Amino acid sequence: NLRKYGASFPIIQCCESKDGVDLPYVGVNDEAGAYAAVSHLIATGCRQIAMANASGPFGFARQRRAGYLRALQAHGLTPDSAMVIEYNMGEDSGEMVARRLMDLPRRPDGIFFDYDVVAVGAQRVLIEAGWRVPEDVAIVGFDGSDMTLICTPTLTTVAQPAYQIGLRSAEMLFALLEGRTLEERQVTLDFELKIRQSTR
């Protein structure tokens, strides 16, 4: 559909880009952001680090998983496929991930979530089950959504510059609508690792 409509209409891919589709894109480096998140967990003493990873055709999920794996390997930790919990996007995704984390034969001391909404939901369930955050398990999310500030404890997250992504996408869209050629078709903006209460 992107190829079909992209041939007739101006389209900017925002935060998510599809492989093999040559359309303009604005977002962050998902792989590098995940690497920073997992490296932070390792720097604070975590060694058994799990990941919650969205299933399906999401490019961001593949890139964030690649960053997770690269960070483990770079710091001398052996990746374990059992520690990667795949989930389907939905309102109960966080609870489902938490239940599966609690069933792991080896209890993680750190968890990287590729999406804040799932992290916040899972954190609540883990705390209700008696896990202390961050004393027993440290948690990092990815997105920088407002809910990371209103959950307890507040969530460490890889924050995307949402306003700047929207602004740059709109500027590029207007340029296409006006018939101008884009100076840059693939725009990667900086992320920020915001360290809060959910990590040590």
Order of alpha helices (4+ residues) and beta strands (2+ residues): alpha-beta-beta-alpha-beta-alpha-beta-alpha-beta-alpha-beta-alpha-beta-alpha-beta-beta
